[in-house]
Amino acid sequence: MKKAVYILILVMALGINYGMANTPVKHKPKISKVLTSQIYQMLGEYEVPNDIRGAKAEVRVAVDKGNYLRILSIETDNAQLDKYIRSAIDFERLAKGSFEQGVVYRIPIEVAKK
């Protein structure tokens, strides 16, 4: 009788453990991906000039108090792309997300060719 009770307890413990192992875990998207998608939406609101098509840039941004986006630097060979990015996203308020202050985010941007 004692062996049956111990076996029953062991089977129940393993069954509970197996059930907990298959519980799906909810993952939140990374902060940098949320920030990147919001920046791409901001850039998409403006008409893209033809002289910056095919150009690439690496933008370093930070978020300050109030979720305002601040451009720290833009590395690109195209001066028109630099002006376009600064006019579109500098000092813009981000829609959603809790971003860390003091963190520098590096975002690659490439303007598609038509």
TIMI-2910 file (N, C-alpha, C, CB; in pm, 1 decimal, decimal comma, always signed):
<rs>
+----------+----------+----------+----------+----------+----------+----------+----------+----------+----------+----------+----------+------+
!      n_x !      n_y !      n_z !     ca_x !     ca_y !     ca_z !      c_x !      c_y !      c_z !     cb_x !     cb_y !     cb_z ! resn !
+----------+----------+----------+----------+----------+----------+----------+----------+----------+----------+----------+----------+------+
!    +80,6 !   -119,2 !     +0,0 !     +0,0 !     +0,0 !     +0,0 !    +85,9 !   +126,9 !     +0,0 !    -92,2 !     -0,9 !   +119,2 !  Met !
!   +194,9 !   +125,1 !    +77,3 !   +281,9 !   +242,3 !    +82,4 !   +345,7 !   +269,2 !    -53,5 !   +390,3 !   +223,5 !   +188,8 !  Lys !
!   +383,8 !   +161,7 !   -122,9 !   +447,1 !   +178,0 !   -253,7 !   +350,3 !   +242,2 !   -352,6 !   +495,9 !    +42,3 !   -307,4 !  Lys !
!   +224,3 !   +207,0 !   -344,5 !   +124,4 !   +263,8 !   -434,9 !   +106,5 !   +412,8 !   -410,0 !     -9,4 !   +191,6 !   -418,8 !  Ala !
!   +109,8 !   +453,9 !   -284,0 !    +95,4 !   +596,2 !   -250,5 !   +216,1 !   +674,7 !   -301,4 !    +79,4 !   +615,2 !    -97,3 !  Val !
!   +336,9 !   +619,1 !   -282,3 !   +456,6 !   +687,4 !   -329,7 !   +458,2 !   +698,1 !   -482,4 !   +581,6 !   +614,4 !   -280,8 !  Tyr !
!   +417,5 !   +594,5 !   -549,0 !   +412,4 !   +596,3 !   -695,7 !   +307,4 !   +697,8 !   -742,8 !   +380,1 !   +454,1 !   -751,7 !  Ile !
!   +194,7 !   +704,4 !   -675,1 !    +90,7 !   +800,6 !   -710,9 !   +140,1 !   +944,1 !   -693,3 !    -34,8 !   +777,3 !   -626,1 !  Leu !
!   +209,5 !   +972,3 !   -583,5 !   +264,4 !  +1106,3 !   -559,6 !   +369,4 !  +1140,2 !   -665,4 !   +326,2 !  +1115,6 !   -417,8 !  Ile !
!   +453,5 !  +1043,6 !   -700,2 !   +556,2 !  +1066,2 !   -801,6 !   +493,5 !  +1095,4 !   -937,9 !   +649,1 !   +944,7 !   -811,3 !  Leu !
!   +391,9 !  +1021,0 !   -973,7 !   +324,8 !  +1041,7 !  -1102,3 !   +256,4 !  +1177,3 !  -1105,3 !   +222,4 !   +930,1 !  -1129,0 !  Val !
!   +193,7 !  +1217,3 !   -996,9 !   +128,2 !  +1348,1 !   -991,4 !   +230,2 !  +1461,3 !  -1000,7 !    +46,4 !  +1361,5 !   -862,3 !  Met !
!   +343,2 !  +1447,3 !   -932,2 !   +446,8 !  +1550,4 !   -936,9 !   +503,2 !  +1564,2 !  -1077,4 !   +559,2 !  +1518,4 !   -838,0 !  Ala !
!   +529,1 !  +1452,5 !  -1143,0 !   +580,9 !  +1458,7 !  -1279,2 !   +476,8 !  +1515,3 !  -1375,6 !   +625,1 !  +1320,0 !  -1325,1 !  Leu !
!   +351,4 !  +1483,4 !  -1355,6 !   +245,5 !  +1535,8 !  -1441,5 !   +231,2 !  +1686,0 !  -1429,1 !   +114,2 !  +1469,5 !  -1408,6 !  Gly !
!   +240,1 !  +1738,4 !  -1307,8 !   +231,5 !  +1883,2 !  -1287,0 !   +352,9 !  +1951,8 !  -1347,4 !   +220,2 !  +1916,8 !  -1136,7 !  Ile !
!   +470,0 !  +1894,1 !  -1327,2 !   +592,4 !  +1951,6 !  -1381,2 !   +587,9 !  +1953,3 !  -1533,9 !   +714,9 !  +1872,9 !  -1332,0 !  Asn !
!   +540,0 !  +1848,0 !  -1594,2 !   +529,4 !  +1840,9 !  -1740,3 !   +431,3 !  +1944,9 !  -1792,1 !   +485,7 !  +1700,3 !  -1784,7 !  Tyr !
!   +321,9 !  +1964,9 !  -1723,1 !   +222,8 !  +2064,8 !  -1764,1 !   +275,3 !  +2205,9 !  -1753,9 !    +98,6 !  +2051,8 !  -1680,8 !  Gly !
!   +356,6 !  +2235,3 !  -1655,9 !   +412,3 !  +2369,4 !  -1639,2 !   +521,8 !  +2396,7 !  -1741,8 !   +467,5 !  +2386,8 !  -1497,7 !  Met !
!   +590,9 !  +2293,7 !  -1785,1 !   +699,1 !  +2312,4 !  -1882,2 !   +645,2 !  +2353,4 !  -2018,4 !   +781,4 !  +2184,5 !  -1895,4 !  Ala !
!   +523,1 !  +2318,3 !  -2052,0 !   +466,0 !  +2349,8 !  -2182,6 !   +384,8 !  +2478,6 !  -2183,1 !   +379,5 !  +2236,3 !  -2228,6 !  Asn !
!   +383,0 !  +2550,4 !  -2073,5 !   +310,3 !  +2675,6 !  -2066,9 !   +381,3 !  +2778,8 !  -2154,5 !   +298,4 !  +2725,3 !  -1920,3 !  Thr !
!   +311,1 !  +2839,8 !  -2248,9 !   +377,1 !  +2937,9 !  -2335,1 !   +417,1 !  +3063,0 !  -2256,9 !   +285,4 !  +2976,2 !  -2451,5 !  Pro !
!   +529,3 !  +3117,8 !  -2294,5 !   +581,0 !  +3238,3 !  -2230,4 !   +555,3 !  +3355,6 !  -2324,1 !   +733,8 !  +3224,7 !  -2196,8 !  Val !
!   +497,0 !  +3461,4 !  -2271,8 !   +470,9 !  +3579,9 !  -2353,8 !   +598,2 !  +3663,5 !  -2359,9 !   +351,5 !  +3663,8 !  -2296,6 !  Lys !
!   +639,5 !  +3692,6 !  -2482,4 !   +759,3 !  +3773,0 !  -2502,2 !   +719,6 !  +3912,5 !  -2546,2 !   +853,3 !  +3708,0 !  -2605,6 !  His !
!   +781,4 !  +4009,7 !  -2484,8 !   +761,0 !  +4147,3 !  -2527,0 !   +862,2 !  +4177,6 !  -2636,7 !   +775,2 !  +4247,0 !  -2406,8 !  Lys !
!   +823,9 !  +4259,8 !  -2735,4 !   +921,8 !  +4295,7 !  -2838,7 !  +1033,6 !  +4380,4 !  -2778,6 !   +853,5 !  +4371,9 !  -2954,7 !  Pro !
!  +1151,2 !  +4370,0 !  -2836,6 !  +1264,3 !  +4446,8 !  -2786,6 !  +1238,2 !  +4595,2 !  -2807,8 !  +1395,4 !  +4403,8 !  -2856,2 !  Lys !
!  +1290,5 !  +4673,3 !  -2715,7 !  +1271,2 !  +4818,8 !  -2720,0 !  +1325,7 !  +4876,3 !  -2850,5 !  +1339,9 !  +4886,4 !  -2599,1 !  Ile !
!  +1440,6 !  +4826,3 !  -2896,1 !  +1500,1 !  +4881,5 !  -3017,8 !  +1412,4 !  +4855,2 !  -3139,8 !  +1639,2 !  +4822,5 !  -3040,2 !  Ser !
!  +1343,4 !  +4741,2 !  -3143,3 !  +1255,0 !  +4712,4 !  -3256,5 !  +1132,3 !  +4802,6 !  -3254,2 !  +1212,1 !  +4565,3 !  -3255,0 !  Lys !
!  +1080,1 !  +4829,6 !  -3136,3 !   +965,3 !  +4919,7 !  -3124,8 !  +1005,8 !  +5059,8 !  -3169,2 !   +911,0 !  +4922,1 !  -2979,2 !  Val !
!  +1123,3 !  +5104,0 !  -3126,5 !  +1172,7 !  +5236,7 !  -3164,4 !  +1196,3 !  +5244,6 !  -3314,4 !  +1302,3 !  +5269,7 !  -3088,8 !  Leu !
!  +1257,0 !  +5141,8 !  -3371,5 !  +1284,2 !  +5140,6 !  -3515,2 !  +1156,1 !  +5146,2 !  -3596,3 !  +1363,7 !  +5016,8 !  -3553,0 !  Thr !
!  +1056,3 !  +5070,8 !  -3556,4 !   +930,5 !  +5072,7 !  -3631,7 !   +862,8 !  +5209,1 !  -3623,3 !   +835,6 !  +4964,2 !  -3579,8 !  Ser !
!   +871,3 !  +5275,2 !  -3508,5 !   +811,8 !  +5408,6 !  -3497,6 !   +887,3 !  +5510,2 !  -3582,1 !   +809,3 !  +5453,8 !  -3351,9 !  Gln !
!  +1019,2 !  +5497,8 !  -3588,9 !  +1097,3 !  +5589,9 !  -3672,4 !  +1064,1 !  +5568,6 !  -3819,8 !  +1249,1 !  +5570,5 !  -3648,1 !  Ile !
!  +1051,5 !  +5444,5 !  -3862,9 !  +1015,1 !  +5418,0 !  -4002,8 !   +876,4 !  +5472,7 !  -4034,8 !  +1019,9 !  +5267,0 !  -4031,9 !  Tyr !
!   +784,6 !  +5466,8 !  -3940,3 !   +652,0 !  +5525,5 !  -3962,4 !   +661,4 !  +5676,7 !  -3975,8 !   +556,8 !  +5488,6 !  -3847,6 !  Gln !
!   +744,8 !  +5740,2 !  -3893,0 !   +762,5 !  +5885,2 !  -3902,0 !   +822,4 !  +5924,6 !  -4036,3 !   +851,6 !  +5935,5 !  -3787,9 !  Met !
!   +921,0 !  +5848,2 !  -4081,9 !   +983,8 !  +5879,7 !  -4210,5 !   +888,0 !  +5856,2 !  -4326,1 !  +1110,2 !  +5796,1 !  -4229,9 !  Leu !
!   +796,5 !  +5762,4 !  -4312,0 !   +701,4 !  +5731,9 !  -4417,7 !   +592,2 !  +5836,1 !  -4433,9 !   +639,4 !  +5600,0 !  -4391,9 !  Gly !
!   +576,1 !  +5924,4 !  -4336,5 !   +472,6 !  +6027,7 !  -4345,0 !   +508,6 !  +6139,0 !  -4442,9 !   +447,9 !  +6087,1 !  -4208,1 !  Glu !
!   +636,6 !  +6153,7 !  -4473,9 !   +682,1 !  +6260,0 !  -4563,7 !   +713,1 !  +6201,9 !  -4701,1 !   +806,7 !  +6331,6 !  -4505,9 !  Tyr !
!   +699,1 !  +6284,6 !  -4802,4 !   +731,2 !  +6240,6 !  -4938,1 !   +882,9 !  +6233,6 !  -4952,7 !   +669,1 !  +6336,6 !  -5044,8 !  Glu !
!   +929,9 !  +6125,3 !  -5011,7 !  +1073,2 !  +6101,3 !  -5025,8 !  +1122,3 !  +6165,9 !  -5154,4 !  +1104,8 !  +5949,3 !  -5025,0 !  Val !
!  +1219,8 !  +6257,9 !  -5145,5 !  +1274,5 !  +6318,7 !  -5267,1 !  +1351,9 !  +6216,1 !  -5349,9 !  +1365,8 !  +6437,0 !  -5231,3 !  Pro !
!  +1353,4 !  +6235,5 !  -5479,0 !  +1420,4 !  +6140,8 !  -5568,8 !  +1571,8 !  +6141,2 !  -5553,0 !  +1385,2 !  +6172,2 !  -5711,9 !  Asn !
!  +1630,4 !  +6251,8 !  -5508,0 !  +1775,9 !  +6257,5 !  -5498,3 !  +1832,4 !  +6180,5 !  -5378,9 !  +1819,7 !  +6400,5 !  -5490,2 !  Asp !
!  +1748,0 !  +6129,4 !  -5290,4 !  +1798,9 !  +6047,5 !  -5180,3 !  +1764,4 !  +5899,7 !  -5196,7 !  +1743,8 !  +6098,2 !  -5048,6 !  Ile !
!  +1704,1 !  +5863,3 !  -5306,8 !  +1667,8 !  +5722,8 !  -5331,0 !  +1794,4 !  +5638,5 !  -5343,2 !  +1580,5 !  +5709,0 !  -5459,7 !  Arg !
!  +1797,1 !  +5526,5 !  -5271,3 !  +1911,8 !  +5436,5 !  -5272,6 !  +2020,8 !  +5473,3 !  -5173,9 !  +1969,6 !  +5432,2 !  -5408,4 !  Gly !
!  +2005,6 !  +5582,7 !  -5101,4 !  +2107,1 !  +5625,8 !  -5005,4 !  +2089,4 !  +5551,5 !  -4873,3 !  +2099,5 !  +5778,6 !  -4982,8 !  Ala !
!  +2199,6 !  +5540,0 !  -4800,2 !  +2199,7 !  +5471,9 !  -4671,0 !  +2251,7 !  +5566,0 !  -4563,1 !  +2285,2 !  +5343,3 !  -4676,7 !  Lys !
!  +2206,6 !  +5539,9 !  -4440,3 !  +2253,3 !  +5618,5 !  -4326,7 !  +2246,8 !  +5534,2 !  -4201,6 !  +2170,1 !  +5747,2 !  -4309,8 !  Ala !
!  +2331,7 !  +5568,2 !  -4105,9 !  +2321,9 !  +5509,7 !  -3973,2 !  +2295,1 !  +5624,0 !  -3876,5 !  +2452,1 !  +5429,8 !  -3934,6 !  Glu !
!  +2182,9 !  +5614,3 !  -3808,9 !  +2137,8 !  +5721,8 !  -3721,1 !  +2154,6 !  +5676,7 !  -3576,6 !  +1989,5 !  +5760,7 !  -3750,5 !  Val !
!  +2212,7 !  +5762,4 !  -3496,7 !  +2222,2 !  +5736,2 !  -3353,0 !  +2126,6 !  +5831,6 !  -3283,3 !  +2369,8 !  +5753,7 !  -3299,8 !  Arg !
!  +2033,7 !  +5772,3 !  -3208,9 !  +1931,1 !  +5851,1 !  -3141,8 !  +1924,1 !  +5813,7 !  -2994,6 !  +1794,4 !  +5830,9 !  -3208,8 !  Val !
!  +1867,1 !  +5903,3 !  -2917,9 !  +1839,2 !  +5879,1 !  -2776,7 !  +1700,6 !  +5934,3 !  -2747,5 !  +1947,9 !  +5945,0 !  -2683,8 !  Ala !
!  +1642,9 !  +5886,7 !  -2639,7 !  +1509,7 !  +5931,0 !  -2598,5 !  +1525,4 !  +6008,6 !  -2469,1 !  +1410,7 !  +5810,0 !  -2580,8 !  Val !
!  +1470,7 !  +6131,1 !  -2466,3 !  +1480,8 !  +6209,9 !  -2343,5 !  +1348,2 !  +6209,1 !  -2268,7 !  +1523,4 !  +6354,4 !  -2375,0 !  Asp !
!  +1338,7 !  +6291,0 !  -2166,6 !  +1217,6 !  +6295,0 !  -2084,2 !  +1096,5 !  +6327,3 !  -2170,2 !  +1231,7 !  +6398,7 !  -1970,9 !  Lys !
!   +988,2 !  +6261,1 !  -2144,5 !   +867,2 !  +6284,1 !  -2220,7 !   +861,5 !  +6204,4 !  -2349,5 !   +854,1 !  +6428,6 !  -2251,4 !  Gly !
!   +952,8 !  +6107,1 !  -2366,4 !   +959,0 !  +6023,9 !  -2487,1 !   +980,6 !  +6104,3 !  -2614,7 !   +832,5 !  +5943,7 !  -2500,1 !  Asn !
!  +1063,9 !  +6207,4 !  -2606,6 !  +1100,1 !  +6283,8 !  -2726,2 !  +1226,9 !  +6224,6 !  -2786,2 !  +1120,0 !  +6435,0 !  -2692,7 !  Tyr !
!  +1227,3 !  +6209,7 !  -2916,4 !  +1338,7 !  +6151,4 !  -2989,2 !  +1442,0 !  +6259,3 !  -3019,6 !  +1290,1 !  +6083,9 !  -3119,2 !  Leu !
!  +1567,6 !  +6231,7 !  -2988,3 !  +1676,0 !  +6326,1 !  -3015,4 !  +1779,3 !  +6258,9 !  -3102,8 !  +1740,4 !  +6377,2 !  -2884,2 !  Arg !
!  +1814,7 !  +6322,1 !  -3213,1 !  +1918,5 !  +6269,2 !  -3301,4 !  +2053,8 !  +6312,7 !  -3247,4 !  +1898,5 !  +6318,0 !  -3448,9 !  Ile !
!  +2142,2 !  +6215,6 !  -3227,0 !  +2276,6 !  +6246,4 !  -3181,1 !  +2372,7 !  +6262,5 !  -3298,1 !  +2326,4 !  +6137,8 !  -3087,0 !  Leu !
!  +2365,0 !  +6170,7 !  -3394,2 !  +2449,4 !  +6181,8 !  -3513,1 !  +2388,5 !  +6102,6 !  -3627,7 !  +2592,6 !  +6132,5 !  -3483,8 !  Ser !
!  +2424,7 !  +6144,6 !  -3748,3 !  +2383,6 !  +6074,9 !  -3869,8 !  +2507,9 !  +6054,5 !  -3954,4 !  +2273,2 !  +6154,6 !  -3948,4 !  Ile !
!  +2537,0 !  +5928,1 !  -3984,7 !  +2651,5 !  +5896,8 !  -4070,3 !  +2599,6 !  +5860,1 !  -4208,5 !  +2737,7 !  +5780,6 !  -4010,3 !  Glu !
!  +2623,4 !  +5949,0 !  -4304,4 !  +2580,9 !  +5925,8 !  -4442,2 !  +2666,4 !  +6009,4 !  -4535,7 !  +2430,9 !  +5959,3 !  -4460,8 !  Thr !
!  +2670,1 !  +5968,6 !  -4661,7 !  +2742,2 !  +6044,7 !  -4763,7 !  +2650,9 !  +6144,3 !  -4833,5 !  +2804,3 !  +5950,4 !  -4866,4 !  Asp !
!  +2521,6 !  +6132,3 !  -4814,6 !  +2424,2 !  +6215,0 !  -4882,9 !  +2374,2 !  +6324,6 !  -4789,6 !  +2307,3 !  +6129,9 !  -4934,0 !  Asn !
!  +2406,5 !  +6448,4 !  -4819,9 !  +2366,1 !  +6561,0 !  -4734,9 !  +2214,3 !  +6581,6 !  -4736,0 !  +2436,0 !  +6689,3 !  -4780,8 !  Ala !
!  +2151,5 !  +6551,2 !  -4849,3 !  +2006,0 !  +6565,3 !  -4857,7 !  +1934,7 !  +6464,8 !  -4767,1 !  +1959,3 !  +6547,4 !  -5002,5 !  Gln !
!  +1990,3 !  +6343,7 !  -4756,6 !  +1933,0 !  +6243,0 !  -4667,0 !  +1946,0 !  +6287,5 !  -4521,9 !  +2001,8 !  +6106,4 !  -4687,4 !  Leu !
!  +2056,8 !  +6349,1 !  -4488,3 !  +2076,5 !  +6402,0 !  -4352,5 !  +1968,9 !  +6504,2 !  -4319,2 !  +2216,4 !  +6465,6 !  -4338,3 !  Asp !
!  +1943,7 !  +6597,3 !  -4410,4 !  +1840,6 !  +6699,6 !  -4387,9 !  +1701,5 !  +6637,1 !  -4378,0 !  +1843,1 !  +6803,8 !  -4500,8 !  Lys !
!  +1676,5 !  +6537,9 !  -4462,5 !  +1545,5 !  +6471,2 !  -4463,6 !  +1518,6 !  +6401,7 !  -4330,2 !  +1538,0 !  +6369,0 !  -4578,8 !  Tyr !
!  +1617,3 !  +6328,2 !  -4280,5 !  +1599,8 !  +6256,4 !  -4154,2 !  +1582,5 !  +6354,1 !  -4038,8 !  +1719,3 !  +6163,7 !  -4127,7 !  Ile !
!  +1664,4 !  +6459,0 !  -4035,2 !  +1653,4 !  +6556,8 !  -3925,5 !  +1517,3 !  +6627,2 !  -3925,5 !  +1765,8 !  +6661,3 !  -3936,4 !  Arg !
!  +1467,8 !  +6660,1 !  -4042,4 !  +1338,9 !  +6729,5 !  -4048,0 !  +1222,3 !  +6637,3 !  -4013,6 !  +1317,9 !  +6789,2 !  -4186,1 !  Ser !
!  +1239,5 !  +6507,4 !  -4036,2 !  +1129,1 !  +6414,5 !  -4015,2 !  +1119,1 !  +6362,7 !  -3872,3 !  +1142,8 !  +6299,0 !  -4108,4 !  Ala !
!  +1232,6 !  +6339,5 !  -3805,4 !  +1222,4 !  +6271,9 !  -3675,5 !  +1284,3 !  +6344,8 !  -3557,2 !  +1284,9 !  +6140,1 !  -3685,8 !  Ile !
!  +1363,1 !  +6448,7 !  -3578,2 !  +1427,2 !  +6515,3 !  -3464,4 !  +1323,7 !  +6590,7 !  -3381,2 !  +1537,4 !  +6612,0 !  -3513,1 !  Asp !
!  +1328,7 !  +6574,3 !  -3251,2 !  +1238,4 !  +6636,7 !  -3153,1 !  +1094,2 !  +6591,2 !  -3167,9 !  +1244,5 !  +6786,9 !  -3165,8 !  Phe !
!  +1072,0 !  +6473,5 !  -3224,4 !   +936,7 !  +6419,7 !  -3237,5 !   +905,2 !  +6333,9 !  -3115,8 !   +921,5 !  +6337,2 !  -3368,5 !  Glu !
!   +780,6 !  +6336,1 !  -3074,1 !   +737,4 !  +6255,6 !  -2959,8 !   +701,8 !  +6115,1 !  -3007,2 !   +616,4 !  +6321,4 !  -2888,0 !  Arg !
!   +751,3 !  +6015,5 !  -2935,5 !   +723,3 !  +5876,4 !  -2968,9 !   +586,0 !  +5838,1 !  -2917,3 !   +830,8 !  +5783,1 !  -2910,8 !  Leu !
!   +516,8 !  +5755,0 !  -2992,8 !   +377,8 !  +5722,6 !  -2962,6 !   +363,1 !  +5633,2 !  -2840,9 !   +314,0 !  +5656,6 !  -3080,8 !  Ala !
!   +437,0 !  +5524,4 !  -2835,3 !   +416,8 !  +5430,0 !  -2726,6 !   +548,1 !  +5363,9 !  -2690,8 !   +312,2 !  +5324,7 !  -2764,3 !  Lys !
!   +550,8 !  +5305,6 !  -2574,2 !   +669,2 !  +5234,0 !  -2529,3 !   +736,4 !  +5305,1 !  -2413,6 !   +766,9 !  +5217,0 !  -2643,5 !  Gly !
!   +803,8 !  +5229,0 !  -2333,1 !   +879,6 !  +5286,5 !  -2222,6 !  +1026,8 !  +5271,4 !  -2256,5 !   +844,6 !  +5217,6 !  -2085,5 !  Ser !
!  +1085,8 !  +5379,2 !  -2301,8 !  +1223,5 !  +5377,2 !  -2348,2 !  +1315,3 !  +5423,9 !  -2236,5 !  +1240,8 !  +5465,3 !  -2473,5 !  Phe !
!  +1435,1 !  +5366,8 !  -2233,5 !  +1532,3 !  +5403,0 !  -2132,0 !  +1600,6 !  +5533,2 !  -2171,1 !  +1635,8 !  +5290,7 !  -2112,3 !  Glu !
!  +1616,4 !  +5620,5 !  -2072,8 !  +1687,2 !  +5744,6 !  -2097,4 !  +1836,9 !  +5719,3 !  -2083,7 !  +1640,1 !  +5856,0 !  -2000,1 !  Gln !
!  +1915,2 !  +5784,5 !  -2166,5 !  +2059,1 !  +5768,7 !  -2161,1 !  +2112,1 !  +5654,0 !  -2245,2 !  +2100,9 !  +5749,6 !  -2021,2 !  Gly !
!  +2025,7 !  +5581,6 !  -2313,7 !  +2068,6 !  +5471,6 !  -2400,1 !  +2073,3 !  +5523,4 !  -2544,2 !  +1971,9 !  +5347,5 !  -2387,2 !  Val !
!  +2182,7 !  +5494,8 !  -2612,9 !  +2197,3 !  +5536,1 !  -2752,4 !  +2157,5 !  +5418,8 !  -2840,9 !  +2343,9 !  +5583,1 !  -2783,4 !  Val !
!  +2060,8 !  +5444,2 !  -2927,4 !  +2013,0 !  +5342,7 !  -3020,1 !  +2071,0 !  +5370,5 !  -3157,8 !  +1858,0 !  +5339,9 !  -3024,9 !  Tyr !
!  +2125,1 !  +5266,5 !  -3222,9 !  +2179,2 !  +5279,3 !  -3358,6 !  +2080,1 !  +5217,9 !  -3454,8 !  +2319,3 !  +5211,0 !  -3371,7 !  Arg !
!  +2034,4 !  +5298,2 !  -3550,2 !  +1930,7 !  +5253,3 !  -3642,2 !  +1980,8 !  +5271,8 !  -3785,8 !  +1797,2 !  +5331,6 !  -3618,7 !  Ile !
!  +1993,1 !  +5161,7 !  -3861,3 !  +2031,1 !  +5174,1 !  -4001,8 !  +1907,5 !  +5209,8 !  -4085,8 !  +2096,3 !  +5041,9 !  -4053,1 !  Pro !
!  +1927,7 !  +5302,0 !  -4177,1 !  +1820,0 !  +5345,9 !  -4265,5 !  +1868,9 !  +5339,1 !  -4410,0 !  +1772,9 !  +5490,2 !  -4229,4 !  Ile !
!  +1787,2 !  +5277,4 !  -4493,6 !  +1816,1 !  +5273,5 !  -4636,5 !  +1689,6 !  +5313,3 !  -4709,5 !  +1866,0 !  +5132,2 !  -4682,1 !  Glu !
!  +1700,2 !  +5411,2 !  -4796,9 !  +1585,8 !  +5458,0 !  -4873,3 !  +1573,8 !  +5372,2 !  -4997,5 !  +1599,4 !  +5608,5 !  -4909,9 !  Val !
!  +1456,9 !  +5314,6 !  -5016,6 !  +1435,7 !  +5224,3 !  -5129,1 !  +1438,9 !  +5298,3 !  -5262,0 !  +1303,4 !  +5151,6 !  -5113,7 !  Ala !
!  +1488,5 !  +5229,0 !  -5363,9 !  +1486,0 !  +5285,1 !  -5498,3 !  +1348,2 !  +5258,6 !  -5555,9 !  +1598,8 !  +5224,2 !  -5588,9 !  Lys !
!  +1305,6 !  +5344,8 !  -5643,6 !  +1174,3 !  +5328,7 !  -5706,0 !  +1175,1 !  +5230,0 !  -5815,0 !  +1124,8 !  +5456,6 !  -5758,1 !  Lys !
+----------+----------+----------+----------+----------+----------+----------+----------+----------+----------+----------+----------+------+
</rs>
